[in-house]
Amino acid sequence: MRINTANRVRQLLCATIVVGAASSASAQSFAPAEMSAQTKKCLECHRELDHGLYQQWGESKHFGANVGCYECHGADEGDADGWMHEGTLISVLVTPKDCGRCHTKEAAEFAASHHSKGGRILGSLDNVLAEVVEGNRGMVTPAFPDGIAASAVNGCWQCHGSEVKVLANGRLDPATYPNSGIGRINPDGSEGACNACHLRHEFDVAQVRHPDTCGKCHMGPDHPQIEIYNESKHGIAFRSQIDEMNMDSSKWVVGEDYWAAPTCATCHMSATDTQPITHDIGMRISWNNRPAISIRPEVSDAKLGLPGKDVPWQVRRANMQDVCTACHEQQWVDNFYIQYDALIELYHEKFAKPGLELYKLAKPLMRPVAFGNKIDFIWFEIWHHEGRRLRHGVSMMGPDYTHWHGTYEVAKHFYVEYIPELEELAEKHLDSDDPDKRAAAQALHDKLEEVLNDENHRWYLGKMDPEEAARRKAAQEEFKDRYEK
């Protein structure tokens, strides 16, 4: 069936709100032909009450497409968060389901991504830290009459997302809103918050492409991507040549509309000359470096029931390499991935795998309380902070985060804190009156002996292979002969 001219114009208007929408006319709403009466009524008051928001909206593509207050905030009968305001049923909360009325493709891709599942942290080990170790039940709200930890509300939930609780008359519980966490769990069943990245109410493409947008959450001791990017050549090139980045271009294809530097969006989301924009940020990632031991992304997708479970890591790597080759030749790209994979393997074999096995063997000898033992914190920081930093550092070519904030910190705490603490724990229980503890202590002792006598660690016992020691000494001497003049 041929789409008539008027409908085609409306389709194009809706598609231009977020560049790259490519859904069919039957799959999504069209932009209104003119500003709706409901939006006009909203503006009578909010033009003065919320002048900043009004001006932001006026600068947006939404304004140009006659998409206003009511088109985003209008609610339907039965909506949990709907409430009657000046004779119109509205909702303060705008969810991916709402945005998906126009941005069908983007909403579907986002729903299939790990970003949308960020709120699942609410039951994780990280949240035990925030709610129990760091927090208490001192924040009492209508939805949490027994209290909730303000440390989790103001920390974890603001990046990962809260489970929004609706009170009477569509009001939102103050422990769960305001919140623009990327994996916010919404009353309409959707997960996520588009305004985590597309800051309301302007939704400026230049802003969302800027690395600092991602840096709100992707920073700090356990995932310092923005710091790594800033120290990398990519980040240096971006800051020094930002005026050449053409950030507000409608198309923004790398190697075509800009080539001075990549941003986070360039590598993980934006278009190339062979790939469209994607809102599933996992489709170009070939290692998931979040766990203690890195896994392939299709494995983690399967655990979350995401469709990416059927997309192998080799395909995702090819997708990323397609981005890389917009600026780099193939040998450069291939060799980078050899370097990257080699460091992941080093971390796994030398520290992560033996470290995790030792931790499990130590558990029967420890206080049965999460983070109730010194070893809990030591091991957690080795993999969750330092181990992640080295893996993220190498993946984004940040050598300082790979080494001094990464492998150095892992090695220091493995040998100076973790191993001595485990040795002491085993020694303490080898003569225990409890046969189960004696057996557990012996198993831990034996594993420690096995690990430390492995070729990766025998240097620690003064048992480096003589031939290896001789090679290293000869290399040092040769280096001195060349450079000590």
Protein Blocks (a to p, Z undefined) as FASTA:
>chain_A
ZZdfklmmmmmmmmmmpghiacdfklpccddfbdcfklmmmmmmmmmmmmmlmmmmmmpm
klmnopafklmmpccehiakbcceehiacdfbacfklmmmmmmmlmmmmmmpmklmmmmm
mmmmklmmmmmmmmcckbccfklmnopafklmmmmmmmnopaddddehhiacfkloccfb
fkbccfkopacjfklmmccfklpaklmmpmklmmmmmgcjklcmkmmmmmmmklmmmmmm
mmmnommgfklpghklpckbccfklmmmmccfkbccdfbfklmccbdckbmbdcdfklmm
mmnopaklmmcfklmmmmmmmmmmmmbcfklmmmmmmmmmmmmmmmmmmmmmmmmmmmmm
mmmmpccbehiafklmmmmmmmmmmmmmmmmmmmnopaklmmmmmmmmmmmmmmmmmmmm
mmmmmmmmmmgcblklmmmmmmmmmmmmmmmmpmklmmmnopacfklmmmmmmmmmmmmm
mmmZZ
